[in-house]
Amino acid sequence: MHGEVVNGKLYIFGGYNINKLPKYTPTTRASVYDPAANTWTWIANLPHTPNGSGFGGITHEGLTTDGTDIYLAGGYTSNLDGTGQIFGTKQVWRYNMASNTYTFLPDLPEALAAGQLKYLNGKIHYIGGANLSRADVAVHYALDLNNLAAGWKALAPLLNPRNHPGSAVYGGKIYFIGGSHYQDDAAIAQKTLEVYDESTDTWTRLADMPVERDHISSAVVVMGDRILVLGGETSHNVKSKLVSAYSPATNTWTELTPLPVTKAAGVAAVLNGNIHYTGGNFSKINYKGIPSVVLSSQAPPTTTSLVSASGENTFNAGRNLKKPVIYPNPIQKQLNIRFPNTYKGHFSFTIADQAGKTYNLGEVKIQPGGSNINIDISRFLLLPGVYFLRVKSYIRSDEMKLIIQ
């Protein structure tokens, strides 16, 4: 299935109807998740044709959002009697959240599926995937949402055509990640990362993923200054726990804390500072968390002793510090932390109360040379008392006593 986040909520569309297995038949179902209420709500059924009583819908579609509407293009539709699937369609639809309705948009130039759809500067781009014969394609089409009458226009094709990839928009460019050559038992997962520059209409190869994966169509998210790839298949039906982070600034990959179980073909999303992973191959279970520990050949994280709440470890511009310090302490709504000049990299922040309940504050990149970090914690409505701030990176873990007035 596929999903997009709009206005802090996660919208999920299509997938397979498990009640019709072993026949693989798309579902018309769509729903929205509200993280504040921790609830799912059904929204209008998908409009794709063919459809009829108890069948229709889409899977393997491209999906994207402009922040107001959600767009669906291509994908596997139901067959005429609702007992199987057709491996491609030209259909393109726009879902409007305010009216809970779908509007038909200009068809793709050809029937496609298992590719990617991305919104960039007023246009939606359909890239890669496979054709109706399930052969890999390098196609790249764009539709100007302000000039629908002009239809889809061909742009620079991919350097490495592949199906079931993932993608992300970061810094005004489209990153096209992984995927596979061929399908099912013949699938060969790919490590390839390409980036598209709209200003020059060109694709450029970047550093390969550490481990090849496909079935990551809606499992790539942007968090901070990194692009994260969650789960996926390393070969046919071999699912993965991997969470890989790409840094565009350095063109490097890092392996983060893995998922708690192997997952593929589900939806990843960033909601309120947490990464959520929902659904996937035959699973209703949803997970959330903040991957922070890097899995590598480096030494595992170590835990230091508590820093006094009175701030006994005084500091001078970070030069004399050995551990982070909270100042002032006690605090009210603003958490201020001073880091030693030896600390650098990505750190996750959590607060725990004395009963063990935790509150995720998110992840911050610490620059070397001594950094001051300021975090607003008022949204958690924490009661006065003693808490513990936990700061973790891939090489260290610190815990500090914290008093909230």
N, C-alpha and C positions, 0 to 999 in steps of 0.2 A: 504494500500500500504506500501512499504518498501523502505528505503533509507540509503545511506552511504555517508560520507564526505571524499573526496580524493583531496589533493592538493588545499584545500580552496574552493572547489565547492561541491554542494549537488547533488547526483545522485539518481533519483527516478525510481522505477521499478514496473510495474504491478498495481494490484488493480482490481476493478470491472469496467466494461463498463456501465456507467450510461444510455447510450442510449438503453440498452437492459433490463432495469428494467421493470417489477418486476422479470424477470429472472436474477438470479445472475450468470453472465458470466465473466470470467477473461478478461482483456485487454492485448493486446500485447505492449501497449505504454510504452515508457521509455523516460526520459528527464533529463536535467542537469540545475541547477540553479547557476548563477554566481552572487555572492553578490556585486561585484565591479560595475557591469553594471546593477544590479537589473533586470536581464532577464532570461527567461527560453528558452531552446533550445531542440528540439527533437533529440534523438539519435536513434541508430538502434533498430528496434522492437525486442521484445523477441522471442527466437527461439523454445520455448517449443511445444511439440506435445501432443495431436492432434492439428493441425492447418489447416487453409484453408483461403479462401477469406473472410476477415472481421472477422475472429475469431482465437483464440489461446491464448497465453500468460499464465500468472500465477498470483496468489494471495496467501497470507498466507505462502509464502516461507520463509526459513531462508536466511539471507543476511549478508555478512561480507566483510571486505577488509584487504589485507595485506599491504596497502599503495600504491600499484601499480595496482593491478587488483581487481575486485569485484567478489564475489562468490555467487551463488544462488543455494539452495538445497531444495528439497521437495516442498510442496505447493499444492494448488488446481489448476488443469489444466482445460481447457475447455473440454466439452464432444465432441463426434464425429461430431455432426452437429452444434456446436457453439451456442446452446440454453441453456446451463447450465454449471454445474461444476462437476468435479470428486474430491472427498475429499482426495486426496493423490497421490503422485508420487515419483518414485525413482530418477528422473532426477536431475542432478547436472551440472551446467554451470559456465564457467568463462567468465567474460566480460573484455576485454582489452580496456582501454580508448584511447590509442595511435592509435590503428587501428579501433576502433569502431566496434569490432567484438566479437562474442561469440564462445567459444570452449567447446565441450562436455567433461565432466570428468567422472570418474567411478561412476556408480549408487550407491545410498544408498542401504544398505542391504534389506530394505523393504520400501514400499510406506508410506510416512509420510507427515505431514503438521502441521501448527500452532505451530511449535517449534522454536528453536533458533539456529543460526549458528554463531560461533565466531572463529576468528583467534587468535592462540597463539603459538608462537615459531615454526613457520614453518608448523603448522598443522591447519586444519579447523575442528571444533567440532560441530556436530549436536546433539542437546540435547532436550529431552522432546517432547511436542506436543501431537499429536494424530495419530492413524493409519487410514487405509482406512475405517474402520467401525466407526470412530470418537470416539474411546475409548482412554482415557488418557494413555500415555505411559511414562515410566521412562528412556527410552533408551538414551545411550550416545555413539556415534560413532565418530571416528577421522580418518581423511585422511591426510597422510603425503604428502605434496605438492612436496617434493623432491623424493618421491618414489610412484608414482601413481599406478604402477603395483601391489603393495601390497594391494591396495584397502582399504576399510574402516575396522577399527578394533574396537571391542567393549571395552569400558572402564567402570568405575564405574557408575552405574545408579543413577539417582536422588533419594533423600530420599522421596520426595513428588511429584509424577507424576502429571503434569498439562499442560493444553493447553493455548495458547494465552498469554504467559508470556513476560517479557522483560529480558534483560541481558546487562552486561557490562564487559569489561576487565579492571582491575585496579590492579597495583602492581604485575603483573605477574599471577593473578588469575582470574577465571571466576565467576562473580556474577550472579545468576539466580533468578529473582525477580517476585513475584506475579504469575498471571495466574489464571486458574479456573479448577475446577472439573466439568465434563460434559459440555454440550454446549447448546446454544440458551436458551429457556425458563427454562431449567433445570440447567443452569450454576450456580455454587457457587464460587464466586470470592475468591481468596486466598491472605493472607498477607505474605506468606512464603518467606524468603530470605535464599538461600543456596550459599556457596562458594566452588569452586573446586580448589584443590591444585594438580597441575600436578605432582609434585615431589613425592607425596605419593598416587596418584590416589584415592583421597578420597573427599567426600562432607561433609560439616559441616553446621549445622543450625546456623544462626545468628539471630539478633533481627528482629522481624516481622515488616513489614510496619505498620504505624499507622492506615491506612484504606486499606482494601483489594481492589485490582483492577486487571482486565485483559484487553485485547486489548491494550497492551502497547508494542507490538512487536518491533517497531522501535521508541519508545518514551522514551528511557532511554539514557542519555548522561553523560559523565564525564566532570566536569568543576572544575578546580582547584583540591582540595583534597576531593571532594565529588562526589557521584553518584546521579543524579537527575532523578526522575520519573515524567513525565508530563501527566496529563489527565488520560484517561482510563475509563473503565466501572466498577462501583461498583456492579452492577447486570445487568442482560440482558437488553440492550438498555438504561441503565441509565448512561449517560456520566458524567464526572467529570471535575471540574476546578483545581483540586489539583495539586500542585507541591511539591513533597516530596524529601528531600535531606538526603542521607545516608552518614555518616562519617565512613569509614573503621577504622580510627585510634581509635575511641571511641565506635564503634558498636552502634551508636545512630542515630535516625531519627529526622528531624526537618521539620516543614511545612513552606514553603516559600510563597511569593506573588503568588496568584492563577492566572491561565490563565484568559484572559478577557472574554472567553466564554467556555462552556463545550466542550471538545474534546475527541475523542477516535479513535483508528485505524489509526492515522496519523503518521507523521515523525517529530521527534525533531532532531535538529542539532546545534552544536556550530560553528558559523562562525564569524570571526573577533571580538571575545569577546562578541558577542550577541548570545542568544539562539533563534533559529527559530523553529516555529511549522507550518508545512504545511499540507494541506489536511485533511484527516480524513473522518468520515462518511458524505458523500454527501456534501462536502464543498470545494470550490476553494480558500477560503480566507486564507492568510498567515499572521502570526504574528511574531514579534520579540521583544526582550526585555531582561532585566536582573532581574530575581527574587531576591529580596534582603530582603524584610520585612518578618519576621517570624510571622505566625499566631498562637498565643498561648494564654494562660491565663494571660500572662504578660501584663504590661501596654503598651498602644500604643506609637509609636514614638512621641517625642516632638521636636520642632524646636527651636534652640537657636538663639540669635541675631548675626548679622554679626561681624566678626573679622576684625579689621582695616587692610587695605591693606599695611599700613606702618609697620606692624608687632609690634604693641604696646604691645601685649602680649608676652614679651620676655620669654625665657625658659632656664632652667638649667637641661639638660638631662631628660626633661619631668616631673621633680618632681614638678615644680611650675605651670605647665600648667593646665588650666581648659578646653581648647578647642584646636583642632588641629591648627597648624600654618604653613603657606606657607613661605618658605625661599629659596633664597632671593625673594623679590617681589617688583618690576616687575621681570618677567622671560622671557626666550626665548623659548628653545625647551625642557627643562627638568623641570618637576614639582617635587619639593621636599616638603614633608609634614612631620612635626614632630607631633606625637601623645602623649597625656598625658599617664602616666603610668597606669591610671585607665581604658583606652580603651582596649577592647579585643573582638575578634570574627570576623565574616565575614562582610566586609564593601564594598559597591559598590561606584564607583566614576563616576560622570558625570560633564561635563562643560557646562554651558549655556551662550549664548551671551545675549546682552541686548534686542534682539528681541524675545528671548525665545527659539531659536533653541538649541538643546542639542546634546552633543557628549558623547557617552558611553566609558569610559576608562577601564571598567572591574571591577572585584571583587578581593579583597585581604584579606587574613586572617591576622589580627593584633594580635600580641602576647602581653600579659600583661607585664608591666614594662617599657613602653615607646618604641615606634618604629619609625624608619625613613623609609618612603616610597618614592621611586623614580619612576616616570612614564615618559616615553618618549611620548610627545604629538606632535612631529614634523609631524607625518603621517596625522594629521588633517588639516595642512596648515592654521592655524588660523591667521587672520589678526590682526595687532596691535590694542589694545583697551582694554576695561574693560569687564571682564567676571566674572562668579560666579562658584566656585567649590562647588559641593554638595556631601557630604559624608554621607552615610546612613548605618545603621545596623538595627537589629530588635528592639533595645531599644532607639536609638537616631538618630537624623538627624542634621547635621551641615552644614552651608553655609558660604563661605568665598569669599570676593572680591579678584579678581585676575587680575593683569595687565600684558598683553603680549606685549613685545616690538617688 
